[in-house]
Amino acid sequence: MEEFDEALSEQSRGRKGLRVNNEDAPSSIFLDPWLTAKGAPLVALVDHLMLITMPDTTKRTRSLRHDAAQRRRFVMGNIAANLVHLALGPSREEGGLLAIATAKTKPTRYDREDYPQGILAGSVAALEDAGMLVCHPYVFKQRTTTVEPTPAFVAWMHRHGVRLADIGRDAGGETIWLRAREDENGETLRRRQYHNQTIGKTLVQYDDTEETERLRAEVERLNKVLNGADIAYAGEPIGPLALRRSFLLRSPHAPQEFNLNGRIAGGFWQTLKTRKRHLITIGGEDIADLDYVSMFAMLTYLKATGSLPVGDPYDIPGLEKHRDGAKLAMISLLSRKGDMQLLAPKLKAALPEGWTARRLVEAMTLRHPAIAHLFGRDIGIELMHTESRVLMAVLLELADRGIPALPMHDGINVKWSDRAKAMEVMQSVSAKLLGVALPVKEKPIRRPQAALAA
């Protein structure tokens, strides 16, 4: 099965490799080479790290050359900014790790070409020797090198008063990603589908065209709008935002096209736990959570019949009290290659006890005969692309109206005072692109009683 949150899960890894549907495993984020130490408190912390990791010059005939010292400061500042983001970011979690690829490889369009990769491993080792981080070494085909800040690093971070707003970001960084599924034999694919695992993917080096330049300009415009929108979490201004769109090819041999997936990724709010969403503000205002109703199913019906389904598409006989299971079943059936013969563990856990793959397919087919011919046809990534086109058009239209919006997969978060205008735009844009206005609803945001009383 193609992971439904594919654009996000590509960046989420655990201690032993790709993290797939294991919410108990510590997640990791990849080192962002574009982050810098901007604010004075973080600069002061980097000064301290430079001092305590200074090479022993008493055994050398001369001190470090100026350019070598500058490269070392560049890397140390980048590591520190990433560790601060890991420690203070809204999506932080206990045991979170920072994944660092220390191998010397030829830079691609997804890398920072001027990054001093040659001294990265040495800088990590120096920080570990100084007691500032713990390093979990690379394990072949299981995990990349990962690090986590020690209590000593966190103590120095707080001693200097470092905040997320002290993190800067240099210009650059690819915002249009293209991946290709790795070629796999039938048995490997069936095993991955059974365990609900994301199919392996590799980044693709593509040539720019008018289309990719347009796509990139749209994302960069969105990033500019959001970085000027005074977005805060728990009252603290967040660091710089860098959203991207992630497209997909079905195989490494497929033509380089940008018509599959395309979802927007990279926003902290996209992986934020529901209970924490009330802590986000835009321009000092609480947010409203707006959602296209059952969008995946709606788009499937439009593709198959040209019209929307009647009633709740996830109201499946026998699953009346298991709507999340019905939704997951729909996604699984539309996003897999071939028939469903076994229930993946996550799907099985979301269904009533005793349900089998055969019973589930029969129930879904009986409820949705108009789209049953699309089950097992791997159209999920096509639907994701349609979904992403609609959402991107909504975001750009709202930007034209001076309304910043945080993108989810099938909805947006906006200022509370902008919710009515935003809902109108969501409906008008979907009508323009799809020929029919998709239903939109406002989802309640769970707020603690103390916050409601205030």
Helices and strands as residue ranges (DSSP letters): H 6-9, E 13-14, E 17-18, E 28-30, E 35-37, H 40-52, G 57-59, H 66-88, E 97-99, G 117-119, H 120-129, E 133-136, E 146-149, H 151-159, G 164-166, E 167-169, E 176-181, H 186-194, E 201-203, H 210-227, E 231-233, E 236-237, E 244-249, E 261-265, G 268-270, G 274-279, E 280-282, E 285-292, H 295-305, H 323-334, H 345-349, H 357-367, G 372-374, H 380-400, E 406-407, E 411-415, G 416-418, H 419-434, E 440-443, H 449-453
